[in-house]
Amino acid sequence: MTREQAHDLVRPRFSNKNLFKHVLAVEAVMRELALFFDQDVEEWGLTGLLHDLDYEETMNRPEQHTLVTEKILQEYDVPDRIVHAIKSHNDLAPHESLLDRALYAADPITGLIVAAALMHPDKKLASIDPDFILRRFKEKSFARGANRDQIKSCQDIGLSLQDFTAISLRGMQKISGELGL
């Protein structure tokens, strides 16, 4: 599956533009992590782009989230390791590979970064830095949906919270126009 095919599959499945921006943000973070770890950038990007393919369909049935995606992707040439990583981000498969663990940590940090950018007067990713984001990270009431323990699992891929935040922010800054930030 190419990035264009994945995009064409994902885009119509999101009526909520912010959910679509979320998958673009996770794709960007995953691509940046792939560069850092010298992994397949396209494969890691696809994993991020496809990870919430069934989100709107399963939002009221969270135990089904990613299982519907698994069924949808059977019709496409998507490597099993991508499907496994997608399932593992919802804890429906073990976090075994670097790809699995990276997606698990990347998913929630995008929300934290977006919330931090929206706090800034110009609401731009270019105006924030990892230290600003990490100060917000410590505030329990800030971006409540961004699971702090899941973000801190970046240590399972050998990254400090500071380095993981910097890599994630850099990835998202590369697509700031698409994110409207």
Buried (B, 14 or more C-beta within 10 A) or exposed (E): BEBEEBBEBBEEBBEEEEBBBBBBBBBBBBBBBBBBBEBBBBBBBBBBBBBBBBBBBBEEEEEBBBBBBBEBBEEEEBBEBBBBBBBBBBEBBEBEBBBBBBBBBBBBBBBBBBBBBEBBEEEBBEBBEBEBBBEBBEEEEBBEEBBBEBBBBBEBBEBEBEEBBBBBBBBBBBBBEBBEB
